[in-house]
């Protein structure tokens, strides 16, 4: 499910797995956010770089880890190379809220600051939709994320 309206990009999905298993899978960033991932993402304060060359390179800091419940990152650096202002993501927040419901686990993903006003919005929305609604659930269910075919 994708919700945007005039606000921040929000996506969600449900899987028949426990909240801790889902939390652990999200923290395997390099297994579902297919590209070049370097650094650490499993402790608060850790920083990691994501690159999908030649289009995108960002640096994130892990700002919150609540096992089985929440993961939050702040984008420290942004180089979106297919728009005029490559720093559009700088200062934005990325969160994953995790909750068990009716024998499944729901993940609510939100990229605060990624709004329709940004030049990269449509392309970034499509990218996040792939990673959050396809690659991440596939990792949780099968153990392997999915490389995009952009």
N, C-alpha and C positions, 0 to 999 in steps of 0.2 A: 504494500500500500504506500503510495506517495502522496504527501500533502505539502503544498507549498503556499497557495493563495498569495498574499503579498508578503508573507513572512519567511522565516527560515526554512531551509530544506529539512523535511522530516520523512523518515521511512520506517517501516516496521515489518516484522515477520514473526511467525511462530514455528517452533520445532518441537517434536516429541522427545525432548531431552531435559535433563535437570539443569537448574540455573547455574550451578557451579561448572558443569561441563561446558555450557554455553560461554560463561565468563572466561574459562581457560582457552577456549577456541578463539574468542575475540583477541585475547592476548597473544595469540600466535599470528601477529600482524603479517609477517612475511609469508604465511601460508594461504592467506585469502586476499590481501591487498597486493595482487600480483604486480610485480615491478621489481625495482631494486630497493630493498629495505636494509638499512644499516643502523646499528645502535641498539639500545635497550628500550624495552617497552613494558617491562614487568614489575617495575617499582616506581612509586611516586617520585617525581623529580627527574626521572630518566628522560633522555632525549633520543629521538630517532629521526632519520631522514628517509623520506619516500621519494623515489624518482621513477617516472615513466617517460623516458627520453624519447623524443626531444621535446615533449609537450609540457611536462610538469615536474617540479621539484619543490618539496616542502620539508621543513623541520618542525617536528612536534615535540612538546614537553608533556609528559604524563602528569596531570594535575590531580587526579583522583583515581584510586582503585579501592573499591569496596567489594570483596569477593562475593560472587553470586548476585550482585546488585547493580554495580555501576562502574563504568570506565569513562574517564574524561581526559581530553588532550587540549592543549592550547597550541595554535599554529604560531611559531616564532618567526619563521622565514617562509617566503612564498615566491616562487618563480613560475608563474603560469605563462607559458611562452606563446600562446595563441591569442592573447588579448593585449591591448595597449598597456594596461596597468597590471603588470605581472605580480604585484604584491596584493592582489585582491583578497587572498586568504589570510594575510598577516593579521594577527590579533583575533581571528575567529576561534570559536570553540567547537569541539567535536565530542559528542557524548553518546554513550550506549547505556540505556537504562534497561535492566533485566528483571523480569518478574515471572514467577510461576503462576499459571492460570489454567484451571481445568485440566490438569495432567500434562500440560505443555509449558514451554517457556517462551515468553514473548520478549522480543528485543525492540525497543524504541530508539532509533538512531536520530540524532538531530545535529545538524551543522549550523550552529548559531552564527549568523553573519553572512551565510551563503544565501542570498536573496535574489529574486528576479531582477533587481536593479543592477546586479553585477554583469559585466560583459561575458564572463565565463559560465554564467548560470546554467544555460541549457546543456552545454557539453559536460559540465561538472555534475549536473543532476543525472545525466545518462551514465556517467562513470560511476557515481555513488550507487545508483540503482543496480548496476551490474554487481559491484562488489558487495553491497549490503544485502540485496535481495536474492542474489544468485550464488556468488562465490562463497560468502560466509555460511549460509545455510548448507551448501554442499559440503564444505569443510566439516561442519558439525555432524552431518549425517553420514558422510562417507570417508572422512579423513583427508580429503583433497579439495582445495579451492579450484576455481575455474579461471583460466587466463582469458581476458577479454578479446574479442575479435573486432576491435574498433577499426 
